[in-house]
Amino acid sequence: METREALHEQLLIVEKWEADQKDLWFWEKLGRLPFALLDKVTPQFLQKKAGEALDEMVGYIDTGGKYLISADSLLVRFQKASGDPTLTLESLSRLPLSLMDSTAAELSKSRSTFATVQGATTGFGGVFTLALDIPVLLGLSLKTLQEIAICYGYDPKEKAERAFMIKVLQFTSSDFVGKKAIIEDLTAYGDPDRNRQVFAQLQGWREVLLVQAENYGWKKLFQLIPVAGMVFGAYVNKKTIDELAETAKMLYRKRRILERLAEME
């Protein structure tokens, strides 16, 4: 287990990262401008597919649905790395942060590679294959979040953890003011009263997910072009998963550090 001083040093790294999250990146800003216009010219079947993806996330919050993954394969990975064949998800939370960080980084790299290939494939056919891209990217995003949660000892089977993941997903698409509010919510996530506030906010989950829908605007803008959309599709999907994975690692890492510091008090 890390010392108090080491944990505080790691916490400062996360807080510096938080301070750097000042605004949306350029393509997100660009994408929000033509979104209303794009909705008017986008084929109905593509709008329907985006709506279905948003609806599926409701089921994920409530039950996990088809996106809920098993922790077994990850546990095996940690058992080999730690040399402890009896390791469980509960005891995984006691592993060194360095092992959690390295495993999360490996998984993130793997998901990023998959997202690149998938984005290129669905971008090749323009508007027609873009309809396939939306649910696949959503599923990959949720899978990435769950794997990183498990790396830091949190169980995606618990509804409270799935609510936390949706807030992490929201963070990646929020402006600076929104990010500050989300950080405050998630920093105090272990507080039962604060947890209830987060759940209350998620009752309006469509507002959270509509932010994600806006992001499809700039994806439509460039991926509507066959073949050329392949390059942009690969870049955008990789960028999406890279940023999501970085955010998840930082926020779960901070949560684990704060819990360990609290245990030392």
C-alpha positions in Angstrom: 0.0 0.0 0.0 1.2 3.5 -0.8 2.2 5.9 1.9 0.1 9.0 2.6 2.8 11.2 1.0 2.8 9.1 -2.2 -1.0 9.2 -2.4 -1.0 13.0 -2.1 1.6 13.2 -4.9 -0.6 11.1 -7.1 -3.6 13.2 -6.2 -1.8 16.4 -7.3 -1.2 14.8 -10.7 -4.9 14.2 -11.1 -5.8 17.7 -9.9 -3.4 19.2 -12.4 -5.1 17.2 -15.2 -8.5 18.4 -14.0 -7.3 22.0 -14.1 -6.2 21.5 -17.8 -9.7 20.4 -18.8 -10.7 24.0 -19.8 -12.9 23.6 -22.8 -14.2 21.6 -25.7 -11.7 20.6 -28.4 -11.9 22.3 -31.8 -13.9 19.6 -33.6 -16.5 19.5 -30.9 -17.0 23.2 -31.2 -17.2 23.0 -34.9 -19.7 20.1 -34.8 -22.2 22.0 -32.6 -22.6 24.7 -35.2 -24.2 22.7 -38.0 -26.0 20.2 -35.8 -29.5 21.6 -36.2 -29.0 21.9 -40.0 -27.6 18.4 -40.3 -30.6 17.0 -38.5 -32.8 18.4 -41.3 -30.8 16.8 -44.1 -29.8 13.6 -42.3 -31.7 10.5 -43.5 -34.5 9.5 -41.1 -33.0 6.0 -40.6 -29.8 7.5 -39.3 -31.7 9.8 -36.9 -33.6 6.7 -35.7 -30.4 4.8 -35.1 -29.0 7.6 -32.9 -32.2 7.7 -30.9 -32.1 4.0 -30.4 -28.5 4.2 -29.1 -29.6 6.8 -26.6 -32.6 4.7 -25.5 -30.3 1.7 -25.0 -28.3 3.7 -22.5 -31.3 3.9 -20.3 -31.4 0.1 -20.0 -27.7 0.2 -19.2 -28.2 2.5 -16.3 -31.0 0.4 -14.9 -29.9 -3.1 -15.5 -26.6 -3.1 -17.5 -28.5 -4.7 -20.5 -26.5 -6.2 -23.3 -23.5 -3.9 -22.5 -22.7 -5.3 -19.1 -19.4 -7.2 -19.2 -18.0 -9.9 -17.1 -15.1 -9.2 -14.8 -13.7 -12.8 -15.0 -11.1 -12.2 -17.7 -9.8 -9.1 -16.0 -9.6 -10.9 -12.7 -7.4 -13.6 -14.3 -5.1 -10.9 -15.7 -4.8 -9.3 -12.2 -4.3 -12.7 -10.6 -1.3 -13.4 -12.9 0.2 -9.9 -12.5 -0.1 -10.0 -8.7 0.8 -13.7 -8.3 -2.4 -14.2 -6.2 -4.8 -16.8 -7.7 -7.4 -16.2 -5.0 -7.8 -12.5 -5.9 -11.4 -11.3 -6.1 -13.0 -8.1 -7.3 -13.3 -6.9 -3.7 -9.7 -7.6 -2.8 -8.6 -6.1 -6.2 -9.2 -2.7 -4.7 -6.3 -3.3 -2.3 -3.7 -3.7 -5.1 -1.0 -1.0 -5.7 -2.1 2.0 -7.8 0.8 1.3 -10.2 -0.6 -2.1 -11.1 -4.1 -0.6 -11.6 -2.7 2.2 -13.8 -0.6 -0.1 -16.0 -3.5 -2.5 -16.6 -5.9 0.3 -17.3 -3.4 1.8 -19.8 -3.0 -1.6 -21.6 -6.7 -2.0 -21.9 -7.2 1.5 -23.1 -4.6 1.1 -25.9 -6.3 -2.1 -27.0 -9.7 -0.4 -27.2 -8.2 2.6 -29.0 -6.8 0.3 -31.7 -10.2 -1.4 -32.1 -11.9 2.0 -32.4 -9.5 3.1 -35.1 -10.2 0.1 -37.2 -13.9 0.2 -36.6 -14.1 3.9 -37.5 -12.3 3.4 -40.7 -14.5 0.5 -41.7 -17.8 2.3 -41.0 -16.5 5.5 -42.5 -15.7 3.8 -45.8 -19.3 3.6 -46.9 -20.4 7.1 -45.9 -23.9 7.7 -44.6 -25.0 4.1 -44.9 -22.3 2.5 -42.8 -22.3 5.4 -40.3 -25.6 4.0 -39.0 -23.6 1.0 -37.9 -21.0 3.1 -36.3 -23.2 4.8 -33.7 -24.3 1.7 -31.7 -20.8 0.1 -32.0 -19.0 3.2 -30.7 -21.6 3.4 -27.8 -21.0 -0.2 -26.9 -17.2 0.2 -27.1 -17.3 3.4 -24.9 -19.4 1.6 -22.2 -17.1 -1.5 -22.3 -14.0 0.7 -22.0 -15.5 2.5 -19.0 -16.4 -0.8 -17.3 -13.0 -2.3 -17.8 -11.3 0.7 -16.3 -13.8 0.7 -13.4 -12.8 -2.9 -12.7 -9.1 -2.0 -12.9 -9.6 0.3 -9.9 -11.7 -2.2 -8.0 -15.3 -1.0 -8.8 -18.0 -3.3 -9.8 -20.1 -2.3 -12.9 -22.9 -4.7 -11.8 -23.8 -2.1 -9.2 -26.3 0.5 -10.4 -24.4 3.3 -8.5 -21.3 2.5 -10.5 -23.1 2.6 -13.8 -24.4 6.0 -12.8 -20.8 7.1 -12.1 -19.8 5.9 -15.6 -22.5 7.9 -17.3 -21.3 11.0 -15.5 -17.7 10.2 -16.7 -19.1 9.9 -20.2 -20.9 13.3 -19.8 -17.6 14.9 -18.6 -15.9 14.2 -21.9 -18.4 16.3 -23.8 -19.1 19.1 -21.3 -17.7 22.6 -21.3 -15.5 23.9 -18.6 -18.4 24.9 -16.3 -20.0 21.6 -16.7 -16.8 19.7 -16.1 -16.2 21.6 -12.8 -19.7 20.6 -11.6 -19.2 17.0 -12.6 -15.8 16.9 -10.8 -17.4 18.2 -7.6 -20.1 15.5 -7.9 -17.7 12.7 -8.5 -15.1 13.7 -5.9 -17.7 13.3 -3.2 -19.2 10.1 -4.7 -18.6 8.0 -1.7 -21.0 10.3 0.4 -24.5 8.7 0.4 -26.2 12.1 0.4 -24.1 13.2 -2.6 -24.8 9.9 -4.4 -28.6 10.6 -4.1 -28.0 14.0 -5.7 -26.3 12.3 -8.6 -29.1 9.8 -9.0 -31.6 12.7 -9.0 -29.6 14.4 -11.7 -29.7 11.3 -13.8 -33.5 11.2 -13.7 -33.0 13.7 -16.4 -30.6 11.4 -18.2 -31.8 12.4 -21.6 -30.2 15.8 -21.1 -26.9 14.1 -20.4 -27.2 11.9 -23.5 -28.3 14.7 -25.8 -24.9 16.1 -25.4 -23.6 12.8 -26.8 -26.1 13.1 -29.6 -24.7 16.5 -30.5 -21.3 14.9 -31.0 -22.7 12.8 -33.8 -23.3 16.1 -35.6 -19.6 16.6 -36.6 -19.2 12.9 -37.2 -22.1 13.1 -39.8 -20.5 16.2 -41.3 -17.4 14.4 -42.5 -18.4 10.7 -42.5 -21.2 11.3 -44.9 -18.6 11.3 -47.6 -17.8 7.8 -48.8 -14.1 6.7 -48.7 -12.9 10.1 -47.4 -15.0 9.4 -44.3 -12.8 6.4 -43.7 -9.8 8.5 -42.6 -11.9 10.9 -40.5 -13.9 8.0 -39.0 -10.7 6.3 -37.9 -9.4 9.5 -36.3 -12.6 10.5 -34.6 -13.3 7.1 -33.1 -9.8 6.8 -31.8 -9.9 10.3 -30.4 -13.3 9.5 -28.7 -12.0 6.4 -27.0 -8.6 7.9 -26.1 -10.2 10.9 -24.4 -12.9 8.7 -22.7 -10.2 6.3 -21.4 -8.0 9.1 -20.1 -10.9 10.7 -18.3 -12.0 7.4 -16.8 -8.5 6.6 -15.6 -8.1 10.0 -14.0 -11.5 10.1 -12.2 -11.4 6.5 -11.0 -7.8 7.0 -9.9 -8.7 10.1 -7.9 -11.6 8.2 -6.3 -9.4 5.4 -5.2 -6.7 7.7 -3.9 -9.3 9.7 -1.9 -10.8 6.5 -0.4 -7.3 5.3 0.7 -6.5 8.7 2.2 -9.8 8.6 4.1 -8.9 5.1 5.5 -5.7 6.5 6.8 -7.4 9.2 8.8 
